[in-house]
């Protein structure tokens, strides 16, 4: 090994140790730090991330990337290290172009904006948040101009969350979904709603946790390489393939919600656990958001909202939560696919969820392409809500203030949720070509074969390939919304008796 490569690996190791400590503190803060202790953790996290950023953006690091990118070093590297040098250098160059005082100002403004957003949401007071949102829009716009001066601003934002993605591609995908799925939704709305009164009840929290553990194991989560915790909002955190943590949030009045959070986070976790362990401390473990979300949603929706998923395990659900003994599987199935218009994205069903994302994407484009300013956004939001879902929010808390993403400037993030769903349609068709009908596999309790397929085709590769490359290799084609549209039409025609 060359001296320069050794030095580079020492640097990667140093970065990894900072990451480990940052994640450890973040996990602690979100799962067990008492309210009065938050300050200590925020202090420590800020300190270590600041130190890490200093090293990552130092002249020395820049020099190292120059040296590693020179042909005499670069050409001798294996593919994983090549990727790590390439991505690392790109990030270094982008960060270097951002003036330090501007960056500091932006971080400070974003902390304030997030705090104000919390208060504004509580009070349903958009006027309070509006000037901060406008600041975040302006800061992010300038930041992208610094990072990629020659590239379209919104495309740079999209690329940050899903490498290689751009709005021309998303326009094509989302407009087709809108065209095909809004009429489907409208036909469903003409049909009677399923009766869900039998779900009202008091569900023991410990039993729900027992069910969580059971379902995670069932879908293939390795308990020797992960643990479960609790937090306000469910999330997955990976220290490495050997330590992947999931959290859940439980309610005494609703057991179904936590079941699906379990399966969703389980999908994220199985992906992380399945990454080739040789990739630790390289860029190959940093998976794009769209691809990550495709795996959580594959488990949650494609598998978990299929009646056959539950056939082998529904008896066990009733054993752990006796209330379910009185709910026939057919009724449970109708409820977990209960399509209805709702204001809140995170509470939406699988079909209308798509519209919530399309709405946010169109608004982001209006901001960064058409120069629409923050004052105009609530009206735009409400109009689009009416256009897509036929309902109009009564206040900003159930409208534009509901999500935190924009408050810290995370524009370009929302579309990845729906990209994940679109990839899922493609993966499902490719999988059925290899393994046969997924209904049969699920009904026969052969979910391990599905997980093994996903491991082989997707998980173990980590982020060695971009999403577009993965789709080309696994599905043999470019990204297309047609498979997921076929899936929705077939599924909801059966459930609601509409002709799609
Ligand atoms: Zn997710």
Boltz pocket constraint, residues with backbone or C-beta under 6 A from the ligand:
constraints:
  - pocket:
      binder: B
      contacts: [[A, 264], [A, 268], [A, 293], [A, 296]]
      max_distance: 6.0
